[in-house]
Amino acid sequence: MNQISPTLADTATEARQPDLRRVNSNPDFWYPVAWSSDVPKGKTIAVSFAGIPIALVRPEEGGIFALYDRCPHRQVPLSQGIVNGQTVRCCYHGWAFGRSGRCIDVPYLGKGKLPNGVRTFPVREAGGLVFVFPGDPEKASTVPFPKLAQTDNPAFKTRRFSPRVNCHYTFMHENLMDMNHQFLHRRQMGQIKARFLGQDRGDDFIEARYSFMRSGGQQPLAERLIFGKHKDLNGREQPVEEVVTIRTEYPYQTLRITDKDGDLIMDLWAAYVPVDKDQRVTQSFGLLSVLRPKTPLLIDVIWPVLGWFTNRIFLEDKDIVEMEQAAWNEVGHDRNVEIFPIVRELRELLVRCGCPQDVKPAPEPEKAPA
């Protein structure tokens, strides 16, 4: 039997799994929700995680903090409020809330008992991103924080991107993990074929390694500038020159490219953050670090070419995963026939680490104690 053909046992196991597109993101992780530059001093902005409204507040002094984005008085978004010192005042009646979430002032109440406050979220800044911990705050100090590509390594230059995609986050994981879809990118990449080199797996991660063989078409300029010109072997199979390692370490995904000597050339880190309650809209955040060439300033010359090239590739991926989501919407359940073992294992990982919708989570408190 073909090694990539699912067995009856595999099919039975998959049938017992919940619909992958009904598995919610596990909130007990650090998720990026905005770029630091989007929240200047003295301002507040509205963001969302899986339908939970969050206000990011940056005082003139001190670090950023995150509050449930509803004033308990009339449920008006606090993100529409005014930052005053270390507080944000609701734009409606001026109720003031500090970084602890407590209500510290109601202008017309005098010295009477103040009402309850609002829920707060643990928040961190790194790599130019603002992260929140939308789940159990008691876990925030023990859950590992992700390594963000090579943002702190001066030998690399990092590009950031944050496209919004109208699909469930699991489609994004599958798309990047399965490098057999290069036919989709034939106009940008030419005719190339993925070669699966092996995999590794654990309780919270799955990793696949690939190399690529070009069978036709010209090597793209951006690829040539970064990796060097590949020799034309007149149709013969190309040797392994770069190894692409893709890893989903829940809930993040990375893509690392090393040369034939094992040296890192490119490092991509990505997170797929659900925006709406049904988790059918995903806000992606990505950091793409590229090794600086030995020639000074060459990276600045090729940077616009790299940006154009990667954007074209992403737009093709965006279109295809949105088509997949549209098909799911039409049918109402997952009908995918998956035969590639690494993707089947990825799907199991996403189910195992995520939160199936038929498991009702405990109600989330919206208010902090008075």
C-alpha positions in Angstrom: 0.0 0.0 0.0 1.2 3.5 -0.8 2.7 4.9 2.4 0.8 8.2 2.2 -2.6 6.4 1.8 -4.7 6.5 5.0 -5.5 3.1 6.5 -9.0 2.1 7.7 -7.7 2.6 11.3 -6.5 6.1 10.4 -9.9 6.9 8.9 -11.7 5.6 12.0 -9.5 7.7 14.3 -10.1 10.8 12.2 -13.8 10.2 12.3 -13.8 10.3 16.1 -11.9 13.6 16.1 -14.0 16.8 16.4 -14.3 19.0 13.3 -10.9 20.8 13.2 -12.7 24.0 12.1 -14.7 23.9 15.3 -11.6 23.7 17.5 -11.0 27.1 19.1 -7.6 28.6 19.9 -6.4 27.7 23.4 -6.4 31.1 25.3 -3.8 30.0 27.8 -0.9 31.3 25.7 0.7 34.6 24.9 -0.9 36.1 21.7 0.2 39.2 19.8 -2.7 41.6 19.3 -1.0 44.8 18.0 2.3 46.4 17.0 3.9 48.5 19.8 3.9 51.5 17.4 0.1 51.3 17.1 -0.2 52.3 20.7 1.6 55.7 21.2 2.0 57.3 24.6 -1.2 58.8 26.0 -3.4 56.7 23.7 -5.6 53.6 23.8 -6.7 51.3 21.0 -9.3 48.5 20.6 -8.2 44.9 19.8 -9.9 41.6 20.1 -9.1 38.0 20.8 -11.8 35.5 19.8 -14.6 38.0 20.3 -13.2 39.3 23.7 -12.9 43.1 23.4 -9.6 44.4 24.9 -8.4 47.9 25.3 -4.7 48.5 25.2 -3.7 51.6 27.2 -0.3 53.3 27.2 0.1 56.1 29.8 2.6 58.9 29.3 4.8 57.1 31.8 5.0 53.4 32.6 4.3 50.3 30.6 1.2 49.5 28.6 -1.7 47.7 30.3 -4.8 45.8 29.0 -8.4 46.0 30.2 -11.6 44.4 29.2 -12.9 46.9 26.7 -16.3 47.7 28.2 -17.1 50.2 31.0 -19.3 48.3 33.5 -21.6 51.4 33.7 -23.1 51.4 30.3 -20.8 49.0 28.4 -19.2 51.7 26.3 -15.8 50.8 25.0 -13.0 52.0 27.2 -10.8 52.2 24.1 -12.8 55.3 23.2 -11.8 56.9 26.5 -9.2 59.4 27.5 -5.8 58.5 29.0 -5.2 60.6 32.1 -2.1 59.9 34.1 -2.1 56.1 34.9 -5.8 55.8 34.2 -8.2 55.7 31.3 -11.5 57.6 31.7 -14.6 56.4 29.9 -15.7 58.8 27.3 -19.3 58.8 28.5 -19.4 59.7 32.2 -15.7 59.9 33.0 -15.4 56.8 35.2 -11.6 56.1 35.7 -9.9 52.8 35.7 -6.2 52.1 36.5 -3.9 49.4 35.4 -5.2 47.1 38.1 -8.7 47.2 36.6 -10.1 48.9 39.7 -12.5 51.8 39.3 -10.7 54.6 41.1 -12.9 57.5 40.4 -16.5 58.4 39.5 -16.6 62.2 39.2 -20.1 62.7 40.5 -20.1 60.0 43.2 -18.1 61.9 45.8 -16.5 59.7 48.5 -19.1 57.0 48.3 -18.3 53.4 47.6 -16.9 53.0 44.1 -18.3 50.3 41.8 -16.5 47.2 40.7 -13.7 47.5 38.1 -13.0 45.6 34.9 -11.0 42.5 34.1 -7.3 43.0 33.3 -5.1 40.9 31.0 -1.4 40.1 31.5 0.5 42.0 28.8 4.1 42.0 27.5 6.0 43.8 24.7 8.7 42.1 22.7 9.9 42.2 19.1 7.9 45.4 18.4 4.7 43.5 19.3 2.1 43.8 22.2 1.2 40.4 23.6 -1.7 39.6 25.9 -2.6 36.5 27.8 -6.3 36.1 27.3 -6.7 32.9 29.3 -6.2 32.1 33.0 -4.0 34.9 34.3 -2.6 32.6 37.0 -0.8 30.6 34.2 0.7 33.6 32.5 4.0 33.5 34.5 4.6 29.8 33.8 3.7 29.6 30.1 6.8 30.0 28.0 7.1 33.1 25.9 7.9 32.5 22.2 11.3 33.2 20.6 10.6 35.9 18.0 12.7 35.0 15.0 16.0 36.9 15.0 14.7 40.3 16.1 17.5 40.7 18.7 20.3 39.5 16.4 22.1 42.3 14.5 23.3 39.9 11.9 19.7 39.7 10.6 17.3 42.3 9.2 13.7 41.7 10.1 10.5 42.5 8.2 7.1 42.5 9.9 3.7 41.8 8.5 0.2 41.5 9.8 -2.4 40.6 7.2 -6.0 39.7 8.2 -7.4 36.6 6.6 -11.0 35.5 6.5 -10.5 31.9 7.6 -10.1 29.7 10.6 -6.6 29.7 12.0 -6.1 26.0 11.4 -6.1 26.6 7.6 -3.0 28.8 8.1 -1.1 26.1 9.9 -1.9 23.5 7.3 -1.0 25.7 4.4 2.5 26.5 5.6 3.2 23.0 6.9 2.4 21.3 3.6 5.0 22.4 1.1 3.5 20.2 -1.6 1.4 23.1 -2.6 4.2 24.8 -4.6 2.1 24.3 -7.7 0.0 27.2 -6.5 3.1 29.5 -6.6 4.3 28.4 -10.1 3.9 31.9 -11.5 6.2 33.4 -8.7 8.5 30.5 -8.1 8.7 28.6 -11.4 8.3 24.9 -11.5 9.7 23.4 -8.2 9.0 20.2 -6.4 9.1 19.7 -2.6 11.2 16.8 -1.2 10.1 15.6 2.2 13.3 15.0 4.2 11.8 13.9 7.6 10.0 15.0 10.7 10.0 15.3 14.4 7.1 15.5 16.9 6.3 16.0 20.5 3.3 16.6 22.7 3.0 20.3 21.7 4.9 20.4 18.4 5.2 18.9 14.9 8.1 19.6 12.6 8.7 18.9 8.9 11.9 19.3 6.8 12.0 19.8 3.1 14.3 20.7 0.3 13.3 21.8 -3.2 14.1 20.7 -6.7 13.6 23.1 -9.6 12.3 21.3 -12.7 11.6 24.4 -14.9 11.4 28.1 -15.0 13.9 30.8 -13.8 15.0 31.2 -10.2 13.2 34.3 -8.8 15.4 37.3 -8.3 14.6 37.6 -4.6 15.6 34.0 -4.0 18.8 34.4 -6.0 19.8 37.5 -4.1 19.3 35.8 -0.7 20.4 32.2 -1.3 22.7 32.7 -4.3 22.3 31.4 -7.8 21.5 27.7 -8.1 23.2 25.9 -10.9 21.2 24.8 -13.9 21.6 21.0 -14.0 19.7 20.7 -17.3 16.8 18.8 -15.8 18.8 16.5 -13.6 17.8 16.3 -9.9 19.3 19.2 -7.9 21.4 18.4 -4.8 20.1 19.6 -1.4 21.3 23.2 -1.1 18.9 24.6 1.5 16.8 22.8 4.1 13.4 24.3 5.0 12.2 23.4 8.5 8.6 24.2 9.3 7.4 23.8 12.9 4.1 24.3 14.6 4.9 24.6 18.3 1.4 25.3 19.5 0.1 27.9 19.0 2.9 29.5 16.9 4.5 28.5 13.6 8.0 28.9 12.3 9.9 28.4 9.1 13.7 28.3 9.2 16.0 28.0 6.1 19.5 26.8 6.5 22.2 26.4 3.8 24.1 23.2 2.9 26.5 23.9 5.8 23.6 24.1 8.3 23.9 27.9 8.8 20.7 29.8 9.3 19.7 32.1 6.4 16.1 33.0 7.1 13.9 32.7 10.2 10.1 33.3 10.1 7.9 33.4 13.2 4.1 33.7 12.8 1.1 33.7 15.1 -2.5 33.3 13.9 -4.9 35.2 16.3 -8.7 34.6 16.1 -10.6 37.9 16.0 -14.3 37.0 16.1 -16.2 34.8 18.5 -16.7 32.1 15.8 -13.0 32.3 15.0 -13.6 32.6 11.2 -11.4 35.7 10.9 -7.7 35.5 11.7 -5.3 38.3 12.4 -1.8 37.1 11.4 1.4 38.6 12.9 4.7 37.7 11.4 8.4 38.4 11.8 10.7 37.5 8.9 14.4 37.7 9.7 16.9 37.5 6.8 20.7 37.1 7.2 22.5 40.2 6.1 24.8 39.6 3.1 28.6 40.2 3.6 28.4 43.1 1.1 27.5 46.3 3.1 24.1 47.8 2.4 23.2 45.0 -0.1 20.3 44.0 2.2 18.8 47.5 1.9 18.9 47.2 -1.9 17.2 43.8 -2.0 14.7 44.6 0.8 12.0 46.0 -1.5 12.4 43.1 -3.9 12.0 40.6 -1.0 9.0 42.5 0.3 7.3 42.4 -3.1 8.1 38.7 -3.6 6.9 37.6 -0.2 3.7 39.6 -0.5 2.9 38.1 -3.8 3.3 34.6 -2.4 1.2 35.4 0.7 -1.6 36.8 -1.4 -1.8 33.5 -3.3 -1.9 31.6 0.0 -4.6 34.1 1.4 -6.8 33.5 -1.6 -6.6 29.7 -1.3 -7.3 29.4 2.4 -10.2 31.8 2.1 -11.6 29.5 -0.7 -11.2 26.6 1.8 -13.1 28.5 4.4 -15.8 29.3 1.9 -16.2 25.6 1.1 -16.5 24.8 4.8 -19.1 27.5 5.2 -21.1 26.0 2.4 -21.0 22.4 3.6 -21.0 23.2 7.4 -18.4 20.6 8.3 -14.9 19.5 7.4 -14.8 17.2 4.3 -11.1 17.3 3.6 -9.5 14.1 2.4 -6.1 14.4 3.9 -3.4 11.8 2.8 -0.1 13.5 3.7 1.0 12.0 7.0 2.7 15.2 8.4 -0.5 17.2 7.9 -2.6 14.4 9.5 -0.4 14.6 12.5 -0.6 18.4 12.5 -4.4 18.2 12.6 -4.2 15.8 15.6 -1.9 18.3 17.3 -4.2 21.2 16.7 -7.2 19.2 18.1 -5.2 18.0 21.1 -3.8 21.5 22.1 -6.9 23.5 21.1 -10.3 23.8 22.7 -13.1 21.9 20.8 -16.3 23.9 20.8 -18.4 21.1 22.4 -16.3 21.5 25.6 -17.8 24.5 27.4 -15.2 26.7 29.1 -15.9 28.2 32.5 -17.5 31.7 32.3 -14.9 34.4 32.2 -15.1 37.1 34.8 -15.5 40.5 33.2 -15.1 42.6 36.4 -12.3 42.9 38.9 -13.2 43.0 42.6 -14.1 46.4 44.0 
